[in-house]
Amino acid sequence: MSLVLHGTNGVTYPNGDTQSTPPRSTKVLQIKRTTYATQATLSTGFPRDDTVPQIDEGDQILSIAMTAGHANNILEFDIWLAQTVAGSNGPGLAVFNGATSAIWAMEYAGIGKGSFVFSILAGTTDEKTYTVRVGDTAGQNTTMNTSVYYGAATAGEEITTLTIKEIEV
């Protein structure tokens, strides 16, 4: 499975384009969405090193099974994350496709609230289960869907989501 990032140069897409952004199609073949609405404190972290996150690192919070219609179609992932970590540690996020190594991962600074969008080639028409795992890279607890600083200040209104769109290429 090849990773396709928006705005990345040097990537060749299934249709042969080497443009800096993925080819856009107006035909969305399917959309799947799942949520994680639990206010929870999670404790399994990611090591702060130069290795790809593994399936036993972080805590799994989201999962979607999806079967692409064609191996050359693009799967666009949109993760809305409502996560906080005490202090100025580095929260992490990783996405897996059933394999032991992440297909996409990142560490970011500060309070992890926001949308993370990336695309990959489907690569197969076999069913794949995509999972999202979160954790801190400095050994601190990760608080989901509430603020570690303000408690349940949003009265449970924050919900972490994963949306996957299959886009015809």
C-alpha positions as CSV (number, residue, x, y, z in Angstrom):
1,M,0.0,0.0,0.0
2,S,1.5,3.4,-1.0
3,L,1.0,6.5,1.0
4,V,-0.2,9.6,-0.8
5,L,0.0,12.9,1.0
6,H,-1.7,16.0,-0.1
7,G,0.9,18.5,-1.4
8,T,3.7,16.0,-1.7
9,N,5.9,16.2,-4.7
10,G,7.4,13.2,-6.5
11,V,4.4,10.8,-6.1
12,T,3.1,8.9,-9.1
13,Y,-0.6,8.2,-8.9
14,P,-2.5,5.3,-10.5
15,N,-3.4,7.4,-13.6
16,G,0.3,8.3,-14.2
17,D,0.1,11.9,-12.9
18,T,3.0,13.2,-11.0
19,Q,1.4,16.4,-9.9
20,S,1.9,17.8,-6.4
21,T,-1.6,16.9,-5.2
22,P,-3.7,13.8,-5.7
23,P,-6.0,13.8,-8.8
24,R,-9.4,14.9,-7.8
25,S,-12.5,13.0,-8.7
26,T,-16.0,14.2,-8.0
27,K,-17.2,10.6,-7.7
28,V,-17.2,9.4,-4.0
29,L,-18.0,5.7,-4.1
30,Q,-18.5,5.2,-0.4
31,I,-18.2,7.0,2.9
32,K,-17.7,5.2,6.2
33,R,-17.7,6.9,9.6
34,T,-17.2,5.8,13.2
35,T,-17.0,7.7,16.5
36,Y,-15.3,7.4,19.9
37,A,-17.4,9.4,22.3
38,T,-16.2,8.1,25.6
39,Q,-14.5,10.5,28.0
40,A,-11.5,8.4,29.0
41,T,-8.0,8.6,30.3
42,L,-5.7,6.3,28.3
43,S,-2.2,5.3,29.4
44,T,-0.4,3.3,26.6
45,G,2.0,5.5,24.8
46,F,4.2,5.5,21.8
47,P,8.0,5.5,22.2
48,R,9.8,8.7,21.2
49,D,12.2,7.2,18.7
50,D,12.8,6.9,15.0
51,T,10.8,3.7,14.4
52,V,7.4,3.3,12.8
53,P,4.6,2.8,15.5
54,Q,3.6,-0.8,16.0
55,I,0.2,-2.3,16.6
56,D,0.9,-2.8,20.3
57,E,1.7,0.8,21.0
58,G,-0.9,3.4,21.9
59,D,-4.5,2.7,22.7
60,Q,-6.9,1.8,19.9
61,I,-9.9,4.1,19.8
62,L,-11.4,3.8,16.3
63,S,-11.9,1.0,13.8
64,I,-13.6,0.7,10.4
65,A,-13.7,-2.3,8.0
66,M,-13.8,-1.3,4.4
67,T,-13.6,-3.0,1.0
68,A,-12.5,-0.8,-1.9
69,G,-14.2,-1.1,-5.3
70,H,-10.9,-0.9,-7.2
71,A,-7.3,-1.2,-6.0
72,N,-6.4,2.1,-7.8
73,N,-9.0,4.1,-6.0
74,I,-8.0,6.6,-3.3
75,L,-9.0,6.3,0.3
76,E,-9.2,9.6,2.0
77,F,-9.0,9.5,5.8
78,D,-10.3,12.4,8.0
79,I,-9.7,12.0,11.7
80,W,-11.2,14.6,14.1
81,L,-9.2,14.2,17.3
82,A,-10.3,15.6,20.7
83,Q,-7.3,14.6,22.8
84,T,-5.2,16.3,25.4
85,V,-2.0,15.4,27.3
86,A,-0.9,17.0,30.5
87,G,2.1,19.3,30.2
88,S,3.9,20.0,26.9
89,N,4.4,16.4,25.9
90,G,4.0,15.0,22.4
91,P,0.7,13.3,21.7
92,G,0.8,10.8,18.9
93,L,-1.6,9.3,16.4
94,A,-1.2,6.3,14.2
95,V,-3.4,4.5,11.6
96,F,-3.1,0.8,10.9
97,N,-4.6,-1.4,8.2
98,G,-4.5,-4.7,10.0
99,A,-0.7,-4.9,9.7
100,T,1.7,-4.6,12.7
101,S,3.3,-1.4,11.4
102,A,1.4,1.9,11.0
103,I,0.5,3.1,7.5
104,W,0.5,6.7,8.7
105,A,1.6,8.3,12.0
106,M,2.4,11.7,13.4
107,E,3.5,13.4,16.6
108,Y,2.2,16.9,17.3
109,A,2.7,19.6,19.9
110,G,0.2,20.8,22.5
111,I,-3.4,19.9,22.8
112,G,-4.4,17.5,20.1
113,K,-7.7,18.9,18.9
114,G,-8.2,19.2,15.2
115,S,-8.6,17.4,11.9
116,F,-5.9,15.3,10.3
117,V,-6.5,14.4,6.6
118,F,-4.4,12.1,4.4
119,S,-4.9,9.8,1.5
120,I,-3.6,6.4,0.4
121,L,-4.1,4.1,-2.6
122,A,-6.6,1.4,-1.8
123,G,-4.1,-1.1,-3.1
124,T,-6.5,-4.1,-2.9
125,T,-10.2,-5.0,-3.1
126,D,-9.8,-7.3,-0.1
127,E,-11.5,-6.1,3.1
128,K,-9.2,-4.1,5.3
129,T,-9.8,-3.0,8.9
130,Y,-8.4,0.4,9.5
131,T,-7.7,1.3,13.2
132,V,-6.6,4.5,14.9
133,R,-4.4,4.4,17.9
134,V,-3.4,7.3,20.2
135,G,-0.9,7.9,22.9
136,D,1.6,10.2,24.4
137,T,5.3,10.0,23.4
138,A,6.6,11.0,26.9
139,G,4.8,8.6,29.2
140,Q,1.9,10.8,30.2
141,N,-1.8,9.8,30.2
142,T,-3.9,10.8,27.2
143,T,-7.3,12.3,27.9
144,M,-10.0,11.7,25.2
145,N,-13.0,13.9,24.5
146,T,-12.5,16.2,27.5
147,S,-9.8,18.6,28.6
148,V,-7.1,17.5,31.0
149,Y,-7.0,21.1,32.1
150,Y,-10.7,22.0,32.4
151,G,-12.4,18.6,33.2
152,A,-15.6,18.0,31.3
153,A,-15.9,21.7,30.4
154,T,-17.6,20.8,27.2
155,A,-20.1,18.6,28.9
156,G,-19.2,15.7,26.7
157,E,-19.7,17.5,23.5
158,E,-16.3,16.6,22.0
159,I,-16.3,13.4,20.0
160,T,-13.4,11.8,18.1
161,T,-14.3,10.6,14.7
162,L,-12.8,8.6,11.7
163,T,-14.3,9.1,8.3
164,I,-13.0,7.2,5.2
165,K,-14.1,8.1,1.7
166,E,-13.4,6.0,-1.3
167,I,-12.7,8.2,-4.3
168,E,-12.7,6.9,-7.8
169,V,-9.6,7.7,-9.8
